[in-house]
Amino acid sequence: MKQLSLHIIILISCLSSCNQPTTKVVVQSQVGNSVTSTAIWVAPDTSTLGNSDTDRLIKYGRELISNTSLYLGPHGKVMNITNGMNCQNCHLDAGTKPFGNNYAAVAATYPKYRGRSGSIESIYKRVNDCVQRSLNGTALDTSSQEMQAVKAYIEWLGKDVPKGTSPKGTGLLDLAYLDQPADPEKGKIVYASRCETCHWPNGEGKFNANNGSYQYPPLWGAHSYNIGAGLYRISRFAGYVKSNMPFGTSYEHPQLTDEEAWNVAAYVNSQPRPGININKDWPKIEAKPDDYPFGPYADTFSERQHKYGPFLPIAEYKKQNKHL
């Protein structure tokens, strides 16, 4: 059994309303080499950036995340390599929102091994994965100003996160598995009542012709993320929806039940979208996630069950067959 240890970190700060310092206690838990803080991550304030070359590069990186299509979309003013979505359509508030697919732990945890590629990945590789999968586009040259700017911004966001740690609120919320399969037909009802006002009935999203990008992104169809994107796994999409959708939702104040989130994820990911060559993904098939919808597998469960669930039997099988 891995050893569990607790670390108490005393942070001294000054309240603006008085001259006395206040002490904030942050508890960190450590299991093996992985550390996770119990305090919700707060992104650094961009108003602190100045006008140095480095700060301008960071600001450009944030602008690229916020308005990717303006620069890199079908009519981009720098190059035309993406589908018209913006990075922040998936990485909310330019990658700063807790449980909004943020970049909190990227600088602290990369380079790292990722099972999908079966290799140690750099931040460059991770960014280009998003460009090629979520934006269904062409990889950026790692030496380009755009890639350097995005990398600088991501590293700046994580500048206060200790190496090897992941703050609470990093990435996406992990929802508990349902006891039954997620139901696309029930999800269609959720979509119609809670989602289509912004994303429209056919999932085409709301395009803002004035700036050449999507105010609300397409959730399926030719201009959406492809089958290789992380959000094509319904556990990722369900966690994203639970903490962030519909508009006005936060992880503290969800508007959908867990079941509604799972079902609408199943509905959206049952719709047509672009393909991509995934033949080299997950070279160790035993490492495929429970909800990875493409075989072959190291178990006997069907692709349909791996896509929609129930996932508990799959997880239990893996637990009992760790030697596989």
Residue, then its C-alpha position, 0 to 999 in steps of 0.5 A: m500500500k502506498q504511504l499517505s502523508l499530510h503536509i501543512i503549509i502556512l501561508i501568510s498574507c495581509l488583509s486589505s482591510c487591516n494591518q494584521p496578517t492572516t494565516k491560511v492553512v492549506v493541507q496537501s495529501q501525498v500518495g506515492n509521488s503524486v501530490t494534490s492540494t485541497a485548496i482550489w487553484v486560483a489563476p494568476d492575475t493578467s493585470t500584473l503583466g507588464n510590457s517586457d518581451t516575455d510579458r507580451l509573449i504571454k499576453y499573445g498566448r492568452e489571446l491565442i487561447s481566447n480567440t484561436s480562430l481569429y488567428l488560426g481558423p479557416h480565415g485566420k490572419v496568421m495561418n489557416i490550420t483549425n476548424g474555427m473553434n477557439c481553445q477556450n471553447c473547451h479550456l474555459d476562461a482561457g484555461t483558468k476556470p476551476f474544473g473547466n479543463n484548465y491549465a493549472a497543472v500543465a507546467a508542474t506535471y509536464p513532461k510526463y508519460r501519457g498512455r494515449s501515445g505511450s510516450i513521454e510528452s512535452i507541452y508542445k506535444r500536448v498543445n498540438d494534440c489539442v490542435q489536431r484533435s479538438l480543433n481538428g487541425t494541423a500541428l503548429d511548428t514548435s518554433s513558431q511564435e504562436m506555439q512559443a506564446v501558447k507555451a509561455y502563457i501555460e507556463w505562466l499560469g502554472k508558475d506558482v504550482p510546485k513541480g509534480t503537484s496538481p491543485k484542486g480544481t485542475g482539469l475536469l471533475d471525475l463523476a461517479y459511474l452510473d449503475q446503468p448505461a448512459d442513455p443518448e435518447k434521454g440525453k437528447i431530451v436534456y439537450a433540447s431543454r438545456c443546451e440547444t439555446c446556445h448550441w442550436p438544435n443540430g449542434e452547429g453552435k453559434f458563429n459570430a461572423n463579426n470576429g470569425s469564431y464561435q461564441y458557442p462552439p459546435l458540438w458535432g458536425a464538420h466544425s466540431y472536435n474529432i473522434g480522437a479528442g479527449l471530450y469524445r470520451i463520455s466520462r470527460f464530457a460528462g464531467y465537463v458538463k456537470s461543472n460548467m453547463p448550461f451557462g452560469t454553472s460552476y462546480e459549486h453550483p451545478q444545474l444538472t444531475d449526474e445522470e443528466a450529465w452522463n446522458v447528454a454526454a452520450y447524446v452529443n458523442s453519438q452524433p457524427r463528427p470528423g474522424i482522425n487516424i487513431n491506430k497508434d493511440w493506446p499502444k498498450i491496450e490494457a491501459k485504455p480507459d474504461d470509456y475508450p470507445f474503440g477496440p481492441y481491448a484487454d477484456t471481453f466487453s463490447e465497444r458499445q459498453h466501453k462507450y456508454g457503460p455501464f462502466l462499473p463491471i469494466a472497472e471491476y474486471k480490471k481491478q481483478n485482473k491487474h496482471l493482464 
